[in-house]
Amino acid sequence: MHGLRYAYAQNRHEELTGWSCPTAGGPVTKDLTPEQREIDHEARLTFSRELGHEREAVTAIWVADRRERGQTMRHSAQLTIIIC
């Protein structure tokens, strides 16, 4: 079941943004332009809702690379609870 969530999130990220997510070899958030960051943010909110969540932070589990997941975990107590 979790594998399906990963695949769905990664596919939706590319459909909504036009580029691969970091997990699939795409750019990490810090390398995006401000405009691309907004597109990325909206895409993550969209597929987060589609997968039954209401927070962008949970999307790091599905689409962020290790470096981004570590940053998100430090900045989001909610994500740490979900992972643990």
TORVEX-824292 format. One record per residue: residue in three letters; x, y, z of N, C-alpha, C in turn. Coordinates in steps of 0.02 Angstrom, whole numbers, plus 50000, padded with zeros to 5 digits. Atoms other than C-alpha are relative to their C-alpha. Layout:
<recs>
AlaXYZXYZXYZ ...
</recs>
This chain:
<recs>
Met500414994050000500005000050000500435006350000 His499574994049997501385012450045500365001149935 Gly499674999350064502275008749882499575003449949 Leu500464996750045500725014149789499955007550014 Arg500004992849983500705030649884500625003549973 Tyr499374997150026502525033749839499945001149925 Ala500044999650073502215030049656499505005449979 Tyr500514995050017500625040549650500275007150011 Ala499754993449983501435055349737500555002349951 Gln499464998250045502975054849626499735001549930 Asn500304998850065501935053449467499605006649998 Arg500394993849997500755067449521500455006150004 His499544994449996502225078549565500235002049930 Glu499764998550067502885077149389499445002749956 Glu500574997550039501155079449312499855007350016 Leu500214993349978500815095149414500555005349992 Thr499454995150003502545103249407500355000249933 Gly499635000450063503295097349244500714997550009 Trp499335002849986504875090549329499944994450052 Ser499995005549952505325075149429500115002550071 Cys499894998449929505295075449618500724998150018 Pro499315001649979506955074549712500134992550007 Thr499915007249992506685056049752500134996649934 Ala499935002950067506595052449565500565003449961 Gly499434996950033508155062749527499895007249979 Gly500134993050017507355079849507500365004750048 Pro499654995049959507975096049585499735000350071 Val500224999049931507925098749772499725007150006 Thr500364993649992506885113249837500475006050000 Lys499554994249996508385124449873500275002049931 Asp499764998550067508865123549688499465002949954 Leu500554997450041507165129549626499975007650003 Thr500124992850000506765147349576499405001450046 Pro500594998449959505475156549683499344997949966 Glu500605002050036504165153449548499914992450001 Gln500035007349997504595134849541499834997650070 Arg500175001949931504505133849731499255000650013 Glu500734999249992502725140449726499624994549964 Ile500305005550038502255127749592500084993550038 Asp499855006149962503085113949694499564999750062 His500404999749939502195119449853499274998349985 Glu500705001250018500485119649769499904992749978 Ala500065007050021500805102649689500004995350060 Arg499975004349941501285094949855499365000550042 Leu500644999449965499725101949938499454996249964 Thr500515003550040498665094949796500044992550011 Phe499995007249993499295077149804499994997850072 Ser500095001649929499375077649993499264999250015 Arg500735000449991497495081049993499734993849965 Glu500245005850038497225067849859500154993450036 Leu499815006049962498095055249973499735000050071 Gly500345000049935497035059950124500335004050055 His499664995849951498165072450210499865007349985 Glu500124992850008498055091150234500635004150010 Arg499374996449985499895095550261500524998549946 Glu499455000950047501315098350141500564995950032 Ala499435003449967502555091650270500004992549990 Val500035007350009501935073850249500254997849931 Thr499785001750067502385074450064500754998449996 Ala499285001350000504235074050108500144992550004 Ile499925007349994504015055550148499994996949930 Trp500105003050066503495052149967500445002849946 Val499674997050058504435064349857500675003550013 Ala499384996449986505905072749947500594995350003 Asp499415004249992507675066549943500215000150074 Arg499795000749930508585061950105500165006750032 Arg499814993649971509285079450130499385004250017 Glu500604996249986507575087550116499594996950056 Arg500375003249946506755074650228500305001750067 Gly499674998349937508045078150363499845007150021 Gln500164993049984507735096850353499275000550022 Thr500714999649983505855094550356499874997150068 Met500115003149935505955083050506500225004750056 Arg499774995349949506955095950603499515005850009 His500434994249997505695109450561499264998350010 Ser500705001749994504075099650579499904994350049 Ala500135005249949503605090450738499474995349975 Gln500535004350025502065083750647500294994549957 Leu499705005150044503125074750517500384995050041 Thr499635004649958504235067350651499534994950033 Ile500495004649970502695059950735499764995049949 Ile500235004550052502095052550570500514994749984 Ile499485004850018503765044250533500134995150057 Cys499835004349944504025037150708499474994950016 
</recs>
